[in-house]
Amino acid sequence: MSSNQFYEISGKEEGIRLESIKLEDKIQSAVENGHRSLEINAFGQHGIGGRLWKAADEKINIKITGHPGQRIGSMGFPNTTIEVMGPASDDVGWLNTGAEITIHGNATNGVANAMAQGKVYVGGNLGSRCMTMTKRNPSFDPPELWVLGSVGDFFGEFMAGGIAVICGVSPQTPDNVLGYKPLVGMVGGKVFVRGPFNGYSKSDAKLIPLEDEDWNWLTENIQVYLEKINRPELLEKLTDRSKWQLIRSLSPQEKITVSRRTISDFRINVWDKELGNGGLIGDLTTADRSQVPLITTGNLRRSVPVWENKKYMAPCEASCPTGIPVQQRWSLIRDGLFEEAVDMSLEYTPFPSTVCGYLCPNLCMGGCTRNKSLMKPVDVKMLGKSSVTAKTPDFPKPDDRKIAIIGGGPAGISVAWQLKLAGHDATIYDASEQLGGKISKMIPKSRIPEDVLLAEINRVNDVIPHKHVEDDLTIEDINRLKKENDFVVFATGAQKPRMIPVPGKERLISTNEFLVRAKADDITPGKHVVIIGAGNVGCDVATEAHRLGSEKITLIDVQEPAAFGIERDEAEEVGAKFMWPCFTKEITEEGVLLTSGKTLKADTVVISIGDVPDISFVPESVEIERGFIKVDRNFKTSDKKIFAIGDIVKPGLLTDSIGAGRVAANRITEILAGKESEISEVKKIDINRVSLEYYNPRLDAFDDINHCGDDCASCGSCRDCGICVQACPQTAIARVDKGKDFEYTVDDNKCIACGFCAGACPCGIWDLVPNKPLG
Amino acid sequence: MSSNTKITPSSLSKKDLPWQIEWDNDKCSFCGQCTSVCPMKAIKMSVSRKRMMNLSLGSGVKPSNSYETFQTIMQNTTSENACIGCAMCTQVCENHAIMPVKSDEPSKLAYHVNQGGNASTRGGRRKSNTPGVLDQIKFLRISMLTDPALDAGRHEFEMNTLLGRVLPPEENIKLLKENGWIPPVREIYPLVIGGMSFGALSPTMWEGLQMGVSYLNEEMGMPVRMCTGEGGCPPRLLRSKFLKYVILQIASGYFGWDEIIRSIPEMVVDPCAIEIKYGQGAKPGDGGLLMWHKVNKLIAAIRGVPEGISLPSPPTHQTKYSIEEAVAKMIQSMSMAWGFRVPVYPKISASSTALAVLNNIARNPYAAGLAIDGEDGGTGAAYSVSMNHMGHPIASSIRDSYLTLTKLGKQNEIPLFGGGGIGKNGNLAANAAALIMLGASGIQIGKYVMQAAAGCIGSEKDRCNICNVGKCPKGITSQDPRLYRRLSPEKVAERVVDFYLSFDMEIRKIIAPLGRSTSLPIGMSDAVGINDYHAAKRLNIKYVV
């Protein structure tokens, strides 16, 4: 059989249209029987010309006349050439894998949908959604679609490869040969187009210059195409290079960088242009609003570190009624300035050794920060005892301001001492020949070495004028003194023993009398002693009684005894017994009869339930409250020329009296200078700022004064250790030498306000405080 | 610092706090950045001591001890310095040495945040551990050769919604004839940035949002709108062409309204709409308070008040005593201000009484719509009790309202805008689509915007939420330049654009398979279902398992 002769197959049989399944069978059978040229007179059958693999590599020519149905040449093989002599329906070349299909007319929708290889030549226009989802397999040539006129809407959707050529000759849509929304989702291939079009999906494809290589390909292949559709005369018209444009898909990389206007550009050219310089609120504020990083320096820090050296009181100083800045003395010790540390005490107290070293319960040590971590407080007694050698300061020459001080006990001596230091003419009036009051007369010798006491009394005697008053002072005396002096200070203490109203009370001996006589070895208390009132003074009585030969000493009280510390320890050591609650009914010859009926045998009964002041000499201008003189916080009485300090105001410790003296003296000096009261409002430091972790917690005893100095936490006072300089990650902290003094400073332009300085500081000097508000 | 202290009932240990700082000594370089950046001073450098015991027996060896002092990054345990889990320390740590970790048991701090008798306040959203109803709604109706097969990527969709009273033609004609007026209607993008005031938000945040919104309009052709919240509106914006992208809010404090009124004659365009705020989902029935320390020069200028005074917005408007009066009086007044050219609508908290408001609105042709704010909405500051326990879920509130409108035959006439927790678990488009299909014409979002556009790290599980104290570590809600300058308005604007574009794609991905492209599927409830029987019944949607 000749391959040039067409074997005719009709789509009708006996006038009746064959179903697609039957025509397909006829076509496949013809190919199987060796026919290689078929002419098919179609009557709307589906898929004509596809799937002719039975011819293997032999060429098959199919000519279709009549009216073919959809999907001509679908799944077409490379061996197949199809020529449709008129127009065609939908999906020509659907899933074409190599067939060459020519349509001599228009084709409707979906031409070349999913075509992977082969060619579709169309001599007319196309409907919508053609060349969609086409692909290019790298092992084969790309599929091609040639269109003489225009294409319908949604051309080239998801086109993933292949070449489309739209010639724009007699287009159905002359204004837009590419149709509506072409090339959406295109990822591969290219489209040659000749004629006007209204855009394409710019996020998927772009126009590119028509290079020689593409142009050569087009001119070469367009001749083949024009011959296929029998329009060779158009060659000249269609090879005018200037009329052609080329669109290709964007690469994935190009798609990522599809640019919209940058926001910065929008801000400058749209936003600020409309609103004015500085944008939305440029008219309301000129403050800088530019972006800052998370970590800032200088003014942009939310907090700033401050070096608060000596801004707060150390707890020891705050606890000391006398107000001695103990931490500063330890600081001097650390600096090797022992003498200065010792001498300094005399600025605050005339009895640095007697009181701090022996008689004081050392409230400073009770307040010591180290207690918080159950560490042993720094031993102030050591420093106190050493202070007996303190050098008497140079007192200024007294001015003409005169102050009379009534009473030469610790309070009176303190106020006189301070007034002399301030350069005033202070004189003590006292009934005793010796200054010292309680300290010299009543404190048992066991509590303090005599030479220490004597040394300090002498130091005082050298400085303070003392008038011995033999007679009891009267109100008239006071009024006279008021006239002769700028101020009068009452410091007579409380010397009248408080009594209990029980029968036989005349048998009682007062503590004061007992202690004074005991100290002078002027009393024999006997074997049995009962002390009513088990406080610390009662303990002193017990200790003295023991020294004087008593064997059975009993302290009784109506409540749990208040005695504490060394006094109680010593009383217990000598075998004194504490009994409570005991209520005294009567003092008999045998001893103390209690309300319980029991009698405590006693040779001597000492009453030790406190003393009240003798106020017989106090003029009416001075207000009294419950037997004591009423004072303000500066110890000034209601009489503006009279101050009152010590036990006449309120019973207290020696250090309370000494502190009161200092306060009163300061105020008197202020008044004399015409100044307002300046009571220091310095607050105690928050001890949580102090780091005790730097010290050995197992320390049980201090070797010496230097050891104490080293382990004092120096709360609130910089110990100049330089830890902060090293802790700062920004090297923002520097030590500035200021001669005798020094300072630590922060470079604001380096500091990031991390607070490491505050965190690491052993003494609690650094704090992190909010920066000044901005804006 | 010694840990040997007297405790108080409110003394807490690290274990008791909601967040615990995990710090790695081996990795730490002690650069100081974590303690520097921490907004709460929750961490600090601290000195510690280590004891080394050398307790062994042996000839010539005496048992001994030695100590070594070292430094650590330590967590503060006071309630005012408790870690809020913001993880800014982690953010700045170059060595990944520090991170807050959520406590493995309920925080004990909750019992002590009432020091001095002050009830606890915070910012953020209500606490929650479960996904919301909107998260559980599935879109069931998918075109499988049934409806037109649409492709979100290549087909065109009408994504806009209408804000304004859409009366039937005959009624409009009647109104036109009688009054020479028909209700103004705006075509807007259905995702609206809800009211967050200039003051609640920082200047950089606010400008960034407005810039992003303007960009979407000017450059992307998306008619996105943003509500001012109650705090006035910068004078420049009032006099700019961008005002048409702005919904001006008036609320019970009336802050900034003198400036708005003054600027009316100078306005070059009308605002998009006026929102009258009656309630907020995060704190229904409660007002607001901008503390005096946040009222700096700038805020004072915009709100039209002196500097340094506290600004209360009462829970209620003072001059309105009934729904009828509130709706009629306020809508009339606000409409009149712009010559009845601007839609005016109320915004209320979702509540079991919402339908009463809706019924009134239905009778008032001047009412442009109704915005309802659900219980999961966010806020800059509210009492924790209000935030955690008060309010009504948005899903059923919108659904009830929509079904009521269908009964009245007005479902296409009065647009409902729903807000409050939309996208709170990140599912913005799905939540929005669900709410639209339940009957909302549009969605309002606030907290999501802060999260997506500015990196807000607040959460429903006790993270951060300190908007109320002005210490926002991202600079979103602070008036302190040292904090708000961390935020770049441009970057915020860029993120606004990003999330709007992605939202637009996602919502198309949901509605394309429905075969709907010519209008939003408002109330298209046959498209949704839920695998919770009671929820399905309550919302009148399909129950699917």
Interface residues (C-beta under 8 A of the other chain):
Chain A: F154 E157 F158 K181 V184 G185 R260 R261 I263 S264 F266 R267 V270 W271 E274 L275 G276 G279 L280 I281 G282 D283 L284 T285 A287 D288 R289 S290 Q291 V292 P293 L294 I295 T296 L300 R301 R302 K372 S373 L374 N688 V690 S691 L692 E693 Y694 N696 P697 R698 A727 C728 P729 Q730 I752 A753 C754 G755 F756 A758 G759 A760 P762 L768 N771 P773 L774 G775
Chain B: M1 S2 N4 T5 F30 C31 G32 Q33 T35 S36 V37 K41 K44 M45 S46 V47 S48 R49 N65 Y67 T69 Q71 M88 Q91 V92 G153 R154 E156 P203 T204 W206 E207 Q210 M211 G212 S214 Y215 E218 E219 M220 P234 P235 R236 L237 S240 K241 F242 N296 K297 L298 A301 I302 Q479 D480 P481 R482 L483 Y484 R485 R486 L487 S488 P489 E490 K491 A493 E494 V497
